[in-house]
């Protein structure tokens, strides 16, 4: 993974350990795109890549108090990505590949521990909250976040203006934030609501 560590990484990890959201955002902004590109090269799926990167950063935030003890954040993130990518390949293999074709690869990586995946629970909460949106907002939000359509594509499909689409998405996100703010930390909620990898 060709990415240079942050020059103030030790300080950022110390700040993250005490819950500093700006430190979390700086770490996320620096590492998420290189990690997403790495995962995408292996999985060839934008959706899977996005979910894996979300899972990784949810884990970082939830275990933030332990982060100041990490010697190399870049290496730590890379290992987490490898673990989750292996899990994704295993799931893909069950559905699309002959088991024998992936067993060799998985055996070589068997020493890597599987990860807990609290982000799945959070995504389920978001899915449930999306179903509570007004019909038009719900449709626009789903076309944007689930089908990954651009604003102009949604506008053309629904015969509305781009500004109307933008307004629906803003209102939908605001509603989802209000519904879920008591159940999720703000950094996790923001992370899971943003369309991070639509351009991959």
BALOBA-1460 file (C-alpha; in Angstrom, 3 decimals):
// residues 200
<rec num="1" residu="x" x="0.000" y="0.000" z="0.000"/>
<rec num="2" residu="x" x="1.772" y="3.115" z="-1.235"/>
<rec num="3" residu="x" x="0.820" y="5.762" z="1.303"/>
<rec num="4" residu="x" x="2.980" y="7.965" z="3.488"/>
<rec num="5" residu="x" x="2.096" y="7.972" z="7.210"/>
<rec num="6" residu="x" x="0.847" y="11.233" z="8.678"/>
<rec num="7" residu="x" x="3.751" y="13.305" z="10.047"/>
<rec num="8" residu="x" x="1.870" y="13.994" z="13.315"/>
<rec num="9" residu="x" x="0.462" y="10.492" z="13.620"/>
<rec num="10" residu="x" x="1.599" y="9.850" z="17.208"/>
<rec num="11" residu="x" x="-0.115" y="13.030" z="18.404"/>
<rec num="12" residu="x" x="-3.252" y="12.262" z="16.370"/>
<rec num="13" residu="x" x="-3.487" y="8.775" z="17.866"/>
<rec num="14" residu="x" x="-3.167" y="10.247" z="21.356"/>
<rec num="15" residu="x" x="-5.916" y="12.744" z="20.559"/>
<rec num="16" residu="x" x="-8.073" y="10.006" z="19.036"/>
<rec num="17" residu="x" x="-7.640" y="7.904" z="22.188"/>
<rec num="18" residu="x" x="-9.427" y="10.606" z="24.199"/>
<rec num="19" residu="x" x="-12.243" y="10.951" z="21.642"/>
<rec num="20" residu="x" x="-11.048" y="13.878" z="19.522"/>
<rec num="21" residu="x" x="-13.308" y="13.850" z="16.443"/>
<rec num="22" residu="x" x="-11.012" y="16.139" z="14.433"/>
<rec num="23" residu="x" x="-8.144" y="13.689" z="14.867"/>
<rec num="24" residu="x" x="-10.407" y="10.866" z="13.712"/>
<rec num="25" residu="x" x="-11.450" y="12.852" z="10.628"/>
<rec num="26" residu="x" x="-7.831" y="13.715" z="9.767"/>
<rec num="27" residu="x" x="-6.841" y="10.046" z="9.985"/>
<rec num="28" residu="x" x="-9.879" y="9.024" z="7.934"/>
<rec num="29" residu="x" x="-9.262" y="11.674" z="5.262"/>
<rec num="30" residu="x" x="-5.626" y="10.602" z="4.902"/>
<rec num="31" residu="x" x="-6.090" y="6.842" z="4.740"/>
<rec num="32" residu="x" x="-9.558" y="5.991" z="3.423"/>
<rec num="33" residu="x" x="-8.914" y="6.464" z="-0.302"/>
<rec num="34" residu="x" x="-5.670" y="4.415" z="-0.494"/>
<rec num="35" residu="x" x="-7.286" y="1.669" z="1.582"/>
<rec num="36" residu="x" x="-10.399" y="1.718" z="-0.599"/>
<rec num="37" residu="x" x="-8.285" y="1.445" z="-3.749"/>
<rec num="38" residu="x" x="-6.401" y="-1.517" z="-2.282"/>
<rec num="39" residu="x" x="-9.601" y="-3.329" z="-1.300"/>
<rec num="40" residu="x" x="-11.231" y="-2.553" z="-4.646"/>
<rec num="41" residu="x" x="-8.292" y="-4.090" z="-6.541"/>
<rec num="42" residu="x" x="-8.945" y="-7.355" z="-4.701"/>
<rec num="43" residu="x" x="-12.743" y="-7.417" z="-4.513"/>
<rec num="44" residu="x" x="-13.595" y="-5.535" z="-7.740"/>
<rec num="45" residu="x" x="-16.708" y="-4.271" z="-5.965"/>
<rec num="46" residu="x" x="-17.392" y="-0.657" z="-5.012"/>
<rec num="47" residu="x" x="-20.091" y="-1.733" z="-2.552"/>
<rec num="48" residu="x" x="-17.904" y="-4.299" z="-0.820"/>
<rec num="49" residu="x" x="-14.968" y="-1.870" z="-0.726"/>
<rec num="50" residu="x" x="-17.108" y="0.834" z="0.844"/>
<rec num="51" residu="x" x="-18.473" y="-1.533" z="3.485"/>
<rec num="52" residu="x" x="-15.009" y="-2.823" z="4.374"/>
<rec num="53" residu="x" x="-13.573" y="0.676" z="4.798"/>
<rec num="54" residu="x" x="-16.594" y="1.701" z="6.867"/>
<rec num="55" residu="x" x="-16.110" y="-1.383" z="9.039"/>
<rec num="56" residu="x" x="-12.439" y="-0.560" z="9.563"/>
<rec num="57" residu="x" x="-13.035" y="3.022" z="10.645"/>
<rec num="58" residu="x" x="-16.004" y="2.094" z="12.828"/>
<rec num="59" residu="x" x="-13.652" y="-0.337" z="14.579"/>
<rec num="60" residu="x" x="-10.987" y="2.388" z="14.921"/>
<rec num="61" residu="x" x="-13.468" y="4.758" z="16.559"/>
<rec num="62" residu="x" x="-14.963" y="2.128" z="18.873"/>
<rec num="63" residu="x" x="-11.490" y="1.024" z="19.990"/>
<rec num="64" residu="x" x="-10.041" y="4.542" z="19.994"/>
<rec num="65" residu="x" x="-8.769" y="4.269" z="23.576"/>
<rec num="66" residu="x" x="-6.352" y="1.548" z="22.413"/>
<rec num="67" residu="x" x="-5.038" y="3.466" z="19.409"/>
<rec num="68" residu="x" x="-2.256" y="5.319" z="21.240"/>
<rec num="69" residu="x" x="-0.485" y="1.977" z="21.731"/>
<rec num="70" residu="x" x="-0.244" y="1.252" z="17.993"/>
<rec num="71" residu="x" x="3.294" y="1.443" z="16.625"/>
<rec num="72" residu="x" x="2.327" y="1.887" z="12.962"/>
<rec num="73" residu="x" x="-1.195" y="2.977" z="12.067"/>
<rec num="74" residu="x" x="-0.563" y="2.326" z="8.370"/>
<rec num="75" residu="x" x="0.404" y="-1.303" z="9.044"/>
<rec num="76" residu="x" x="-2.487" y="-1.746" z="11.467"/>
<rec num="77" residu="x" x="-5.021" y="-0.460" z="8.925"/>
<rec num="78" residu="x" x="-3.512" y="-2.621" z="6.194"/>
<rec num="79" residu="x" x="-3.861" y="-5.771" z="8.350"/>
<rec num="80" residu="x" x="-7.468" y="-4.901" z="9.213"/>
<rec num="81" residu="x" x="-8.213" y="-4.432" z="5.516"/>
<rec num="82" residu="x" x="-6.605" y="-7.766" z="4.634"/>
<rec num="83" residu="x" x="-8.691" y="-9.522" z="7.272"/>
<rec num="84" residu="x" x="-11.968" y="-8.016" z="6.120"/>
<rec num="85" residu="x" x="-11.097" y="-8.542" z="2.458"/>
<rec num="86" residu="x" x="-10.421" y="-12.206" z="3.125"/>
<rec num="87" residu="x" x="-13.826" y="-12.454" z="4.792"/>
<rec num="88" residu="x" x="-15.386" y="-10.822" z="1.732"/>
<rec num="89" residu="x" x="-13.599" y="-13.239" z="-0.598"/>
<rec num="90" residu="x" x="-14.815" y="-16.153" z="1.471"/>
<rec num="91" residu="x" x="-18.417" y="-14.940" z="1.143"/>
<rec num="92" residu="x" x="-17.974" y="-14.350" z="-2.569"/>
<rec num="93" residu="x" x="-16.503" y="-17.822" z="-2.965"/>
<rec num="94" residu="x" x="-19.563" y="-19.405" z="-1.401"/>
<rec num="95" residu="x" x="-21.750" y="-17.865" z="-4.071"/>
<rec num="96" residu="x" x="-19.682" y="-17.494" z="-7.213"/>
<rec num="97" residu="x" x="-16.487" y="-19.566" z="-7.111"/>
<rec num="98" residu="x" x="-15.605" y="-23.210" z="-6.655"/>
<rec num="99" residu="x" x="-14.553" y="-23.699" z="-3.030"/>
<rec num="100" residu="x" x="-11.313" y="-25.381" z="-4.043"/>
<rec num="101" residu="x" x="-10.173" y="-22.310" z="-5.991"/>
<rec num="102" residu="x" x="-10.085" y="-20.112" z="-2.892"/>
<rec num="103" residu="x" x="-9.105" y="-22.647" z="-0.234"/>
<rec num="104" residu="x" x="-5.411" y="-22.333" z="-1.066"/>
<rec num="105" residu="x" x="-5.494" y="-18.554" z="-0.709"/>
<rec num="106" residu="x" x="-7.516" y="-18.688" z="2.490"/>
<rec num="107" residu="x" x="-5.219" y="-21.300" z="4.031"/>
<rec num="108" residu="x" x="-2.228" y="-19.070" z="3.362"/>
<rec num="109" residu="x" x="-3.975" y="-16.285" z="5.258"/>
<rec num="110" residu="x" x="-5.379" y="-18.507" z="8.018"/>
<rec num="111" residu="x" x="-3.244" y="-16.890" z="10.703"/>
<rec num="112" residu="x" x="-5.161" y="-13.635" z="10.346"/>
<rec num="113" residu="x" x="-7.921" y="-13.328" z="12.905"/>
<rec num="114" residu="x" x="-11.456" y="-12.570" z="11.771"/>
<rec num="115" residu="x" x="-12.872" y="-9.265" z="12.881"/>
<rec num="116" residu="x" x="-15.993" y="-8.395" z="14.765"/>
<rec num="117" residu="x" x="-18.293" y="-6.347" z="12.553"/>
<rec num="118" residu="x" x="-20.365" y="-3.849" z="14.546"/>
<rec num="119" residu="x" x="-20.901" y="-1.763" z="11.403"/>
<rec num="120" residu="x" x="-23.426" y="-4.342" z="10.172"/>
<rec num="121" residu="x" x="-25.651" y="-3.488" z="13.131"/>
<rec num="122" residu="x" x="-25.288" y="0.230" z="12.433"/>
<rec num="123" residu="x" x="-26.107" y="-0.242" z="8.749"/>
<rec num="124" residu="x" x="-29.241" y="-2.168" z="9.727"/>
<rec num="125" residu="x" x="-30.326" y="0.752" z="11.918"/>
<rec num="126" residu="x" x="-29.803" y="3.115" z="8.970"/>
<rec num="127" residu="x" x="-31.803" y="0.832" z="6.658"/>
<rec num="128" residu="x" x="-34.675" y="0.814" z="9.151"/>
<rec num="129" residu="x" x="-34.537" y="4.611" z="9.495"/>
<rec num="130" residu="x" x="-34.498" y="5.070" z="5.697"/>
<rec num="131" residu="x" x="-37.836" y="3.232" z="5.553"/>
<rec num="132" residu="x" x="-39.302" y="6.008" z="7.746"/>
<rec num="133" residu="x" x="-38.425" y="8.771" z="5.243"/>
<rec num="134" residu="x" x="-41.234" y="10.417" z="3.230"/>
<rec num="135" residu="x" x="-41.685" y="8.527" z="-0.078"/>
<rec num="136" residu="x" x="-39.962" y="11.055" z="-2.361"/>
<rec num="137" residu="x" x="-37.005" y="11.578" z="-0.010"/>
<rec num="138" residu="x" x="-36.686" y="7.843" z="0.435"/>
<rec num="139" residu="x" x="-36.644" y="7.246" z="-3.314"/>
<rec num="140" residu="x" x="-34.044" y="9.960" z="-3.941"/>
<rec num="141" residu="x" x="-31.864" y="8.791" z="-1.034"/>
<rec num="142" residu="x" x="-31.932" y="5.177" z="-2.217"/>
<rec num="143" residu="x" x="-31.109" y="6.149" z="-5.803"/>
<rec num="144" residu="x" x="-28.193" y="8.219" z="-4.538"/>
<rec num="145" residu="x" x="-26.757" y="5.963" z="-1.837"/>
<rec num="146" residu="x" x="-27.816" y="2.463" z="-2.877"/>
<rec num="147" residu="x" x="-27.885" y="2.746" z="-6.686"/>
<rec num="148" residu="x" x="-25.055" y="5.331" z="-6.673"/>
<rec num="149" residu="x" x="-26.695" y="7.576" z="-9.262"/>
<rec num="150" residu="x" x="-25.469" y="11.139" z="-9.679"/>
<rec num="151" residu="x" x="-27.766" y="14.066" z="-8.930"/>
<rec num="152" residu="x" x="-28.370" y="14.783" z="-12.606"/>
<rec num="153" residu="x" x="-29.223" y="11.119" z="-13.259"/>
<rec num="154" residu="x" x="-31.742" y="11.092" z="-10.420"/>
<rec num="155" residu="x" x="-33.222" y="14.379" z="-11.612"/>
<rec num="156" residu="x" x="-33.683" y="12.991" z="-15.121"/>
<rec num="157" residu="x" x="-35.189" y="9.740" z="-13.862"/>
<rec num="158" residu="x" x="-37.687" y="11.489" z="-11.564"/>
<rec num="159" residu="x" x="-38.289" y="14.499" z="-13.835"/>
<rec num="160" residu="x" x="-37.242" y="17.019" z="-11.169"/>
<rec num="161" residu="x" x="-34.447" y="19.582" z="-10.909"/>
<rec num="162" residu="x" x="-30.955" y="18.848" z="-9.579"/>
<rec num="163" residu="x" x="-31.642" y="21.340" z="-6.788"/>
<rec num="164" residu="x" x="-34.741" y="19.374" z="-5.785"/>
<rec num="165" residu="x" x="-32.666" y="16.193" z="-5.672"/>
<rec num="166" residu="x" x="-29.996" y="17.924" z="-3.572"/>
<rec num="167" residu="x" x="-32.641" y="19.271" z="-1.177"/>
<rec num="168" residu="x" x="-34.254" y="15.823" z="-0.772"/>
<rec num="169" residu="x" x="-30.872" y="14.276" z="0.058"/>
<rec num="170" residu="x" x="-30.054" y="17.024" z="2.557"/>
<rec num="171" residu="x" x="-33.432" y="16.595" z="4.265"/>
<rec num="172" residu="x" x="-33.063" y="12.807" z="4.262"/>
<rec num="173" residu="x" x="-29.612" y="12.960" z="5.842"/>
<rec num="174" residu="x" x="-30.846" y="15.469" z="8.437"/>
<rec num="175" residu="x" x="-33.763" y="13.160" z="9.300"/>
<rec num="176" residu="x" x="-31.520" y="10.107" z="9.552"/>
<rec num="177" residu="x" x="-29.101" y="11.994" z="11.801"/>
<rec num="178" residu="x" x="-31.965" y="13.019" z="14.089"/>
<rec num="179" residu="x" x="-33.294" y="9.451" z="14.205"/>
<rec num="180" residu="x" x="-29.947" y="7.830" z="14.910"/>
<rec num="181" residu="x" x="-27.949" y="10.374" z="16.927"/>
<rec num="182" residu="x" x="-28.923" y="8.701" z="20.203"/>
<rec num="183" residu="x" x="-27.819" y="5.258" z="18.951"/>
<rec num="184" residu="x" x="-24.480" y="6.083" z="17.265"/>
<rec num="185" residu="x" x="-21.501" y="8.308" z="17.958"/>
<rec num="186" residu="x" x="-21.463" y="11.288" z="15.544"/>
<rec num="187" residu="x" x="-18.263" y="10.211" z="13.710"/>
<rec num="188" residu="x" x="-19.690" y="6.754" z="13.002"/>
<rec num="189" residu="x" x="-23.026" y="8.160" z="11.857"/>
<rec num="190" residu="x" x="-21.339" y="10.669" z="9.540"/>
<rec num="191" residu="x" x="-19.088" y="7.943" z="8.174"/>
<rec num="192" residu="x" x="-21.964" y="5.603" z="7.331"/>
<rec num="193" residu="x" x="-24.165" y="8.294" z="5.767"/>
<rec num="194" residu="x" x="-21.576" y="9.739" z="3.370"/>
<rec num="195" residu="x" x="-21.231" y="8.423" z="-0.232"/>
<rec num="196" residu="x" x="-17.479" y="7.855" z="0.085"/>
<rec num="197" residu="x" x="-16.552" y="5.720" z="-2.881"/>
<rec num="198" residu="x" x="-19.074" y="6.488" z="-5.582"/>
<rec num="199" residu="x" x="-16.269" y="7.519" z="-7.953"/>
<rec num="200" residu="x" x="-14.142" y="4.349" z="-7.705"/>
